[in-house]
Amino acid sequence: LLGYKDKSNFGKYTYKREGLLDKIPHLSPIRGVIIVRGKDYKKIFEFLKDKADIFSRRIILTGKDKKKLKV
């Protein structure tokens, strides 16, 4: 979901492995909470449906949050 840094050859080389959220604008106000645009919800849902409990809510965003999510 978040990606990670991968090391090979005894730490000589480092690679950034992208996660799903690297390509989706999102907010994470606290640990375990992800806020995404409505059109990106399905991608997150499909990824997490068998791995986590999912609770979905519609929320009202501030102007700053809208800019970050590119709404």
KOLGU-4560 file (N, C-alpha, C; in nm, 3 decimals, padded with zeros to 5 digits):
<recs>
<n_xx: 00.083 n_yy: -00.120 n_zz: 00.000 ca_xx: 00.000 ca_yy: 00.000 ca_zz: 00.000 c_xx: 00.087 c_yy: 00.126 c_zz: 00.000 mol: A seq: 1 type: LEU>
<n_xx: 00.189 n_yy: 00.128 n_zz: 00.085 ca_xx: 00.273 ca_yy: 00.247 ca_zz: 00.096 c_xx: 00.405 c_yy: 00.239 c_zz: 00.021 mol: A seq: 2 type: LEU>
<n_xx: 00.446 n_yy: 00.122 n_zz: -00.022 ca_xx: 00.575 ca_yy: 00.107 ca_zz: -00.088 c_xx: 00.685 c_yy: 00.092 c_zz: 00.016 mol: A seq: 3 type: GLY>
<n_xx: 00.807 n_yy: 00.070 n_zz: -00.031 ca_xx: 00.919 ca_yy: 00.050 ca_zz: 00.061 c_xx: 01.051 c_yy: 00.066 c_zz: -00.013 mol: A seq: 4 type: TYR>
<n_xx: 01.159 n_yy: 00.075 n_zz: 00.064 ca_xx: 01.293 ca_yy: 00.079 ca_zz: 00.007 c_xx: 01.350 c_yy: -00.062 c_zz: 00.011 mol: A seq: 5 type: LYS>
<n_xx: 01.397 n_yy: -00.108 n_zz: -00.102 ca_xx: 01.450 ca_yy: -00.243 ca_zz: -00.116 c_xx: 01.601 c_yy: -00.232 c_zz: -00.135 mol: A seq: 6 type: ASP>
<n_xx: 01.675 n_yy: -00.316 n_zz: -00.067 ca_xx: 01.820 ca_yy: -00.316 ca_zz: -00.079 c_xx: 01.866 c_yy: -00.450 c_zz: -00.135 mol: A seq: 7 type: LYS>
<n_xx: 01.969 n_yy: -00.444 n_zz: -00.219 ca_xx: 02.022 ca_yy: -00.567 ca_zz: -00.275 c_xx: 02.174 c_yy: -00.565 c_zz: -00.270 mol: A seq: 8 type: SER>
<n_xx: 02.232 n_yy: -00.680 n_zz: -00.293 ca_xx: 02.377 ca_yy: -00.696 ca_zz: -00.294 c_xx: 02.439 c_yy: -00.645 c_zz: -00.164 mol: A seq: 9 type: ASN>
<n_xx: 02.384 n_yy: -00.694 n_zz: -00.052 ca_xx: 02.432 ca_yy: -00.660 ca_zz: 00.082 c_xx: 02.424 c_yy: -00.510 c_zz: 00.111 mol: A seq: 10 type: PHE>
<n_xx: 02.317 n_yy: -00.446 n_zz: 00.063 ca_xx: 02.295 ca_yy: -00.304 ca_zz: 00.090 c_xx: 02.367 c_yy: -00.209 c_zz: -00.004 mol: A seq: 11 type: GLY>
<n_xx: 02.432 n_yy: -00.262 n_zz: -00.104 ca_xx: 02.508 ca_yy: -00.178 ca_zz: -00.196 c_xx: 02.415 c_yy: -00.094 c_zz: -00.284 mol: A seq: 12 type: LYS>
<n_xx: 02.301 n_yy: -00.151 n_zz: -00.321 ca_xx: 02.206 ca_yy: -00.082 ca_zz: -00.407 c_xx: 02.073 c_yy: -00.066 c_zz: -00.334 mol: A seq: 13 type: TYR>
<n_xx: 02.011 n_yy: 00.049 n_zz: -00.353 ca_xx: 01.881 ca_yy: 00.075 ca_zz: -00.291 c_xx: 01.781 c_yy: 00.111 c_zz: -00.401 mol: A seq: 14 type: THR>
<n_xx: 01.663 n_yy: 00.051 n_zz: -00.392 ca_xx: 01.557 ca_yy: 00.076 ca_zz: -00.488 c_xx: 01.431 c_yy: 00.118 c_zz: -00.415 mol: A seq: 15 type: TYR>
<n_xx: 01.358 n_yy: 00.212 n_zz: -00.473 ca_xx: 01.229 ca_yy: 00.254 ca_zz: -00.418 c_xx: 01.120 c_yy: 00.173 c_zz: -00.486 mol: A seq: 16 type: LYS>
<n_xx: 01.050 n_yy: 00.092 n_zz: -00.410 ca_xx: 00.939 ca_yy: 00.013 ca_zz: -00.463 c_xx: 00.811 c_yy: 00.090 c_zz: -00.436 mol: A seq: 17 type: ARG>
<n_xx: 00.741 n_yy: 00.126 n_zz: -00.542 ca_xx: 00.620 ca_yy: 00.207 ca_zz: -00.527 c_xx: 00.505 c_yy: 00.125 c_zz: -00.471 mol: A seq: 18 type: GLU>
<n_xx: 00.423 n_yy: 00.191 n_zz: -00.394 ca_xx: 00.301 ca_yy: 00.131 ca_zz: -00.342 c_xx: 00.181 c_yy: 00.191 c_zz: -00.413 mol: A seq: 19 type: GLY>
<n_xx: 00.065 n_yy: 00.138 n_zz: -00.384 ca_xx: -00.058 ca_yy: 00.186 ca_zz: -00.447 c_xx: -00.083 c_yy: 00.334 c_zz: -00.418 mol: A seq: 20 type: LEU>
<n_xx: -00.055 n_yy: 00.378 n_zz: -00.297 ca_xx: -00.082 ca_yy: 00.517 ca_zz: -00.260 c_xx: 00.017 c_yy: 00.616 c_zz: -00.319 mol: A seq: 21 type: LEU>
<n_xx: 00.127 n_yy: 00.569 n_zz: -00.377 ca_xx: 00.220 ca_yy: 00.661 ca_zz: -00.443 c_xx: 00.157 c_yy: 00.723 c_zz: -00.568 mol: A seq: 22 type: ASP>
<n_xx: 00.057 n_yy: 00.657 n_zz: -00.624 ca_xx: -00.007 ca_yy: 00.704 ca_zz: -00.747 c_xx: -00.143 c_yy: 00.768 c_zz: -00.722 mol: A seq: 23 type: LYS>
<n_xx: -00.191 n_yy: 00.764 n_zz: -00.598 ca_xx: -00.323 ca_yy: 00.816 ca_zz: -00.565 c_xx: -00.309 c_yy: 00.930 c_zz: -00.464 mol: A seq: 24 type: ILE>
<n_xx: -00.364 n_yy: 01.049 n_zz: -00.496 ca_xx: -00.363 ca_yy: 01.156 ca_zz: -00.396 c_xx: -00.441 c_yy: 01.112 c_zz: -00.272 mol: A seq: 25 type: PRO>
<n_xx: -00.383 n_yy: 01.130 n_zz: -00.155 ca_xx: -00.449 ca_yy: 01.084 ca_zz: -00.033 c_xx: -00.406 c_yy: 01.168 c_zz: 00.087 mol: A seq: 26 type: HIS>
<n_xx: -00.484 n_yy: 01.159 n_zz: 00.192 ca_xx: -00.451 ca_yy: 01.218 ca_zz: 00.321 c_xx: -00.451 c_yy: 01.106 c_zz: 00.423 mol: A seq: 27 type: LEU>
<n_xx: -00.364 n_yy: 01.116 n_zz: 00.520 ca_xx: -00.361 ca_yy: 01.018 ca_zz: 00.628 c_xx: -00.349 c_yy: 01.094 c_zz: 00.760 mol: A seq: 28 type: SER>
<n_xx: -00.463 n_yy: 01.141 n_zz: 00.813 ca_xx: -00.460 ca_yy: 01.225 ca_zz: 00.933 c_xx: -00.409 c_yy: 01.153 c_zz: 01.058 mol: A seq: 29 type: PRO>
<n_xx: -00.438 n_yy: 01.025 n_zz: 01.070 ca_xx: -00.387 ca_yy: 00.944 ca_zz: 01.180 c_xx: -00.356 c_yy: 00.805 c_zz: 01.128 mol: A seq: 30 type: ILE>
<n_xx: -00.281 n_yy: 00.731 n_zz: 01.205 ca_xx: -00.243 ca_yy: 00.595 ca_zz: 01.165 c_xx: -00.368 c_yy: 00.510 c_zz: 01.142 mol: A seq: 31 type: ARG>
<n_xx: -00.372 n_yy: 00.442 n_zz: 01.030 ca_xx: -00.482 ca_yy: 00.353 ca_zz: 01.000 c_xx: -00.599 c_yy: 00.419 c_zz: 00.929 mol: A seq: 32 type: GLY>
<n_xx: -00.589 n_yy: 00.549 n_zz: 00.902 ca_xx: -00.697 ca_yy: 00.621 ca_zz: 00.833 c_xx: -00.643 c_yy: 00.675 c_zz: 00.701 mol: A seq: 33 type: VAL>
<n_xx: -00.715 n_yy: 00.647 n_zz: 00.594 ca_xx: -00.675 ca_yy: 00.696 ca_zz: 00.462 c_xx: -00.794 c_yy: 00.769 c_zz: 00.402 mol: A seq: 34 type: ILE>
<n_xx: -00.772 n_yy: 00.891 n_zz: 00.356 ca_xx: -00.876 ca_yy: 00.969 ca_zz: 00.289 c_xx: -00.838 c_yy: 00.980 c_zz: 00.143 mol: A seq: 35 type: ILE>
<n_xx: -00.926 n_yy: 00.932 n_zz: 00.055 ca_xx: -00.902 ca_yy: 00.938 ca_zz: -00.089 c_xx: -01.024 c_yy: 00.998 c_zz: -00.158 mol: A seq: 36 type: VAL>
<n_xx: -01.006 n_yy: 01.038 n_zz: -00.282 ca_xx: -01.117 ca_yy: 01.088 ca_zz: -00.362 c_xx: -01.215 c_yy: 00.974 c_zz: -00.389 mol: A seq: 37 type: ARG>
<n_xx: -01.340 n_yy: 01.010 n_zz: -00.413 ca_xx: -01.442 ca_yy: 00.910 ca_zz: -00.441 c_xx: -01.407 c_yy: 00.821 c_zz: -00.559 mol: A seq: 38 type: GLY>
<n_xx: -01.347 n_yy: 00.880 n_zz: -00.662 ca_xx: -01.315 ca_yy: 00.800 ca_zz: -00.781 c_xx: -01.199 c_yy: 00.704 c_zz: -00.757 mol: A seq: 39 type: LYS>
<n_xx: -01.120 n_yy: 00.724 n_zz: -00.653 ca_xx: -01.009 ca_yy: 00.634 ca_zz: -00.622 c_xx: -01.046 c_yy: 00.529 c_zz: -00.517 mol: A seq: 40 type: ASP>
<n_xx: -01.164 n_yy: 00.541 n_zz: -00.461 ca_xx: -01.208 ca_yy: 00.451 ca_zz: -00.354 c_xx: -01.204 c_yy: 00.304 c_zz: -00.397 mol: A seq: 41 type: TYR>
<n_xx: -01.250 n_yy: 00.277 n_zz: -00.516 ca_xx: -01.260 ca_yy: 00.138 ca_zz: -00.562 c_xx: -01.123 c_yy: 00.069 c_zz: -00.567 mol: A seq: 42 type: LYS>
<n_xx: -01.019 n_yy: 00.142 n_zz: -00.607 ca_xx: -00.884 ca_yy: 00.085 ca_zz: -00.612 c_xx: -00.838 c_yy: 00.044 c_zz: -00.472 mol: A seq: 43 type: LYS>
<n_xx: -00.861 n_yy: 00.132 n_zz: -00.376 ca_xx: -00.822 ca_yy: 00.104 ca_zz: -00.238 c_xx: -00.905 c_yy: -00.011 c_zz: -00.182 mol: A seq: 44 type: ILE>
<n_xx: -01.036 n_yy: -00.007 n_zz: -00.208 ca_xx: -01.125 ca_yy: -00.112 ca_zz: -00.158 c_xx: -01.083 c_yy: -00.249 c_zz: -00.210 mol: A seq: 45 type: PHE>
<n_xx: -01.056 n_yy: -00.259 n_zz: -00.340 ca_xx: -01.017 ca_yy: -00.388 ca_zz: -00.398 c_xx: -00.887 c_yy: -00.440 c_zz: -00.337 mol: A seq: 46 type: GLU>
<n_xx: -00.796 n_yy: -00.350 n_zz: -00.308 ca_xx: -00.668 ca_yy: -00.390 ca_zz: -00.250 c_xx: -00.685 c_yy: -00.438 c_zz: -00.106 mol: A seq: 47 type: PHE>
<n_xx: -00.769 n_yy: -00.370 n_zz: -00.029 ca_xx: -00.781 ca_yy: -00.397 ca_zz: 00.114 c_xx: -00.894 c_yy: -00.492 c_zz: 00.154 mol: A seq: 48 type: LEU>
<n_xx: -00.983 n_yy: -00.528 n_zz: 00.063 ca_xx: -01.106 ca_yy: -00.598 ca_zz: 00.102 c_xx: -01.084 c_yy: -00.727 c_zz: 00.179 mol: A seq: 49 type: LYS>
<n_xx: -00.981 n_yy: -00.802 n_zz: 00.152 ca_xx: -00.955 ca_yy: -00.926 ca_zz: 00.225 c_xx: -00.847 c_yy: -00.912 c_zz: 00.331 mol: A seq: 50 type: ASP>
<n_xx: -00.792 n_yy: -00.791 n_zz: 00.345 ca_xx: -00.679 ca_yy: -00.771 ca_zz: 00.435 c_xx: -00.710 c_yy: -00.686 c_zz: 00.557 mol: A seq: 51 type: LYS>
<n_xx: -00.820 n_yy: -00.610 n_zz: 00.553 ca_xx: -00.848 ca_yy: -00.517 ca_zz: 00.662 c_xx: -00.997 c_yy: -00.490 c_zz: 00.673 mol: A seq: 52 type: ALA>
<n_xx: -01.038 n_yy: -00.440 n_zz: 00.789 ca_xx: -01.176 ca_yy: -00.392 ca_zz: 00.804 c_xx: -01.184 c_yy: -00.256 c_zz: 00.737 mol: A seq: 53 type: ASP>
<n_xx: -01.286 n_yy: -00.236 n_zz: 00.656 ca_xx: -01.300 ca_yy: -00.111 ca_zz: 00.582 c_xx: -01.428 c_yy: -00.042 c_zz: 00.625 mol: A seq: 54 type: ILE>
<n_xx: -01.414 n_yy: 00.084 n_zz: 00.662 ca_xx: -01.529 ca_yy: 00.167 ca_zz: 00.697 c_xx: -01.525 c_yy: 00.287 c_zz: 00.604 mol: A seq: 55 type: PHE>
<n_xx: -01.632 n_yy: 00.311 n_zz: 00.534 ca_xx: -01.637 ca_yy: 00.417 ca_zz: 00.435 c_xx: -01.732 c_yy: 00.527 c_zz: 00.481 mol: A seq: 56 type: SER>
<n_xx: -01.689 n_yy: 00.652 n_zz: 00.467 ca_xx: -01.771 ca_yy: 00.767 ca_zz: 00.504 c_xx: -01.751 c_yy: 00.877 c_zz: 00.401 mol: A seq: 57 type: ARG>
<n_xx: -01.854 n_yy: 00.956 n_zz: 00.380 ca_xx: -01.839 ca_yy: 01.079 ca_zz: 00.303 c_xx: -01.805 c_yy: 01.188 c_zz: 00.403 mol: A seq: 58 type: ARG>
<n_xx: -01.709 n_yy: 01.272 n_zz: 00.369 ca_xx: -01.666 ca_yy: 01.377 ca_zz: 00.461 c_xx: -01.663 c_yy: 01.511 c_zz: 00.389 mol: A seq: 59 type: ILE>
<n_xx: -01.662 n_yy: 01.618 n_zz: 00.466 ca_xx: -01.650 ca_yy: 01.753 ca_zz: 00.411 c_xx: -01.504 c_yy: 01.795 c_zz: 00.428 mol: A seq: 60 type: ILE>
<n_xx: -01.442 n_yy: 01.831 n_zz: 00.317 ca_xx: -01.301 ca_yy: 01.868 ca_zz: 00.318 c_xx: -01.283 c_yy: 02.019 c_zz: 00.328 mol: A seq: 61 type: LEU>
<n_xx: -01.173 n_yy: 02.060 n_zz: 00.388 ca_xx: -01.136 ca_yy: 02.201 ca_zz: 00.389 c_xx: -01.074 c_yy: 02.236 c_zz: 00.254 mol: A seq: 62 type: THR>
<n_xx: -01.057 n_yy: 02.363 n_zz: 00.227 ca_xx: -00.995 ca_yy: 02.406 ca_zz: 00.102 c_xx: -00.854 c_yy: 02.350 c_zz: 00.086 mol: A seq: 63 type: GLY>
<n_xx: -00.780 n_yy: 02.347 n_zz: 00.195 ca_xx: -00.643 ca_yy: 02.295 ca_zz: 00.194 c_xx: -00.642 c_yy: 02.146 c_zz: 00.158 mol: A seq: 64 type: LYS>
<n_xx: -00.737 n_yy: 02.072 n_zz: 00.216 ca_xx: -00.747 ca_yy: 01.929 ca_zz: 00.188 c_xx: -00.786 c_yy: 01.905 c_zz: 00.042 mol: A seq: 65 type: ASP>
<n_xx: -00.875 n_yy: 01.987 n_zz: -00.010 ca_xx: -00.917 ca_yy: 01.973 ca_zz: -00.150 c_xx: -00.800 c_yy: 01.993 c_zz: -00.244 mol: A seq: 66 type: LYS>
<n_xx: -00.714 n_yy: 02.089 n_zz: -00.213 ca_xx: -00.595 ca_yy: 02.111 ca_zz: -00.297 c_xx: -00.504 c_yy: 01.990 c_zz: -00.295 mol: A seq: 67 type: LYS>
<n_xx: -00.482 n_yy: 01.935 n_zz: -00.177 ca_xx: -00.393 ca_yy: 01.820 ca_zz: -00.166 c_xx: -00.448 c_yy: 01.698 c_zz: -00.239 mol: A seq: 68 type: LYS>
<n_xx: -00.579 n_yy: 01.679 n_zz: -00.235 ca_xx: -00.641 ca_yy: 01.566 ca_zz: -00.302 c_xx: -00.670 c_yy: 01.594 c_zz: -00.449 mol: A seq: 69 type: LEU>
<n_xx: -00.643 n_yy: 01.717 n_zz: -00.492 ca_xx: -00.666 ca_yy: 01.758 ca_zz: -00.631 c_xx: -00.812 c_yy: 01.740 c_zz: -00.671 mol: A seq: 70 type: LYS>
<n_xx: -00.901 n_yy: 01.787 n_zz: -00.583 ca_xx: -01.046 ca_yy: 01.776 ca_zz: -00.609 c_xx: -01.092 c_yy: 01.901 c_zz: -00.680 mol: A seq: 71 type: VAL>
</recs>
